[in-house]
Amino acid sequence: MSQKVQFARMNGLGNKILVIDMRGRAGRVTPEAAIALAADPQTSFDQIMAVHDPRAAGTDAFIDILNCDGTKAQACGNGTRCVVQALAAETGKRHFLFHTVAGLLEADEHPDGSISVDMGKPRLGWSEIPLAEEFHDTRRIELQIGPIDAPILHSPAVVSMGNPHAIFWVEKDVWSYDLERFGPLLENHPIFPERANITIAQVTGKDTLTTRTWERGAGLTLACGSAACAAGVAAARTGRTGRRVTIKVASALPPGELIIDWRERDDHVVMTGPATWEWSGMVDPQTGEFSRDAADVPEAAER
């Protein structure tokens, strides 16, 4: 019989995250539990960050990441910041090394409460992203949506940040595009054998971008940290900005910012931004049945 474990509802710039503590436990959070939690308005989420005991020497934890449709995700920068905040509050530590299916992630909580995550090197080769066919230059591939002679979106840059991303550059405000309509079509396009995260990005200054993202396996999301990293890399690769940019996440409520630094010294992408704790409770990792801590239940819900 499964037993409930602790979890926290958090967010990173509005990116809805459930941090589930699986340390000291065998097993995992099941896809069925993820789907059940996603269906409840109280626990609807973009990603689950299931924190397990370390599986590699020198690491603090293994993080298993699930999308709201129950599928696995390789990376989630906003979710990683949430894990850092939760573990820093518990342990007093400020530096962490996590193990994920995409590799090792270093992360730090700063005195001002902001959190930096080293997302590693971007993967830029067509087979690494991956794409279904060879493209010599992944700064601009042949893909469009809309009429051939007047496409609505076209020629995206493609990058892997441990998960595949396509970044479509637009001139108009990012809200001018029906991403909820185009996102599913592009996510599942045959050119992306593992599907892809779809971002529309507008250059708004010398080193600033505004983005909106349709997230693979999660849908239209308020924020996506790995997409912000991919957009920053793509902007630098195409000469639109330098290697350090501020990403204004238009969907976040209120709108927020991430600092993306594609370091020259080692090619690693470092993302810095906030994480916010909302409430905590207990959850069954097999079924998704949950309860909120009594102190966090609104009075209206108790009546």
Secondary structure, 3 states (H helix, E strand, C coil): CCCCEEEEEEEECCEEEEEEECCCCCCCCCHHHHHHHHHCCCCCCCEEEEEECCCCCCCCEEEEEEECCCCEECCCHHHHHHHHHHHHHHHCCCEEEEEECCEEEEEEECCCCCEEEECCCCECCCCCCCCCCCCCCCCCCCCEECCCCCCCEECCEEEECCCEEEEEECCCCHHHCCHHHHHHHHHCCCCCCCCCEEEEEEEEECCEEEEEEEECCCEEECCCHHHHHHHHHHHHHCCCCCCEEEEEECCCCCCEEEEEEECCCCCCEEEEECCEEEEEEEECCCCCCEEECHHHCCHHHHC
